[in-house]
Amino acid sequence: MNSNKNSAERNVVTGAFGYSGHYIAQKLLEQGKSVTTLTNSTERQDPLRKQIEVAPFHFDEPEKLTESLRGVTTLYNTYWVRFNHRTFTHSDAVANTKTLFQAARDAGVERVVHISITNPSLDSPLEYFRGKAELEQTLTETGMSYAILRPAILFGREDILINNIAWMLRRLPIIGVFGDGKYKLQPIYVDDLADLAVQQGALRENATINAIGPETFTYRELVQTIGEIIGRQRPVIGVPKLFGYAVTRCLGLLLRDVIITREEIEGLMNNLLYVDSPPAGVTRLTDWARERAASLGRSYTSELARRRDRVSRYRSN
């Protein structure tokens, strides 16, 4: 009976060859469910390629996008961009996601599980958090059943933030944090987020969930903890945010990447990656990092390199 139900379901995951989307698609496949991915990286090498259908987004052709979603039971949306760039912007991501939601409604999609961010606000001066709030509002107004998941930051084998903090700790004699470093964040394991997404995808009650992990760190504590775990304890000093941004920008130019943006610094320092909620994940970052202490931060992970290379599989740390 369950196998018949699963075979009748059709699930679409945006970005199944990326980060969180990959884990969501994998969970669905493990349950014997049909999965299609909508992606801008239709040629990316990924172990899931042979198990799922692949289709481009067709944001510029909404009719084709609607047809891609026809007969879909649940749409899992992970599509977004981390920062503005000459080839992609937050405003583009907002407009494209609205097109996706409209196409889903027109196609008769039953349920949408949407990945957002902690503390989104329509009044936020930060485009990232304002855009996420705008999309939450758009989704709730479509009339489709929805679950909105609000993670702070993710960690996992393809992680960028935690890995690159470890990379700097392995190479720099001193680590600077913006201001006093006492602002908080609550990382969630990407596999836990995927479990939560799939659980919510099977339901029909509307829900908005702060998808945070079981540990809360100040940013200073996070850096110090990673240093202890990988055996690279460094002096951690507070620096003015503009100076810190200038240093990371120079380092980013050398690495041909964007390490952190001014907006991300403001979000951190305004405690927007912290919420007073019970954890939705169970995996502790400290336990996960200890298991990977020997390899964590051995090589740098570039956000822009992933976007430039639409063929290679995401590298695991």
Order of alpha helices (4+ residues) and beta strands (2+ residues): alpha-beta-alpha-beta-beta-alpha-beta-alpha-beta-alpha-beta-beta-alpha-beta-beta-beta-alpha-beta-beta-alpha-beta-alpha-alpha-alpha-alpha
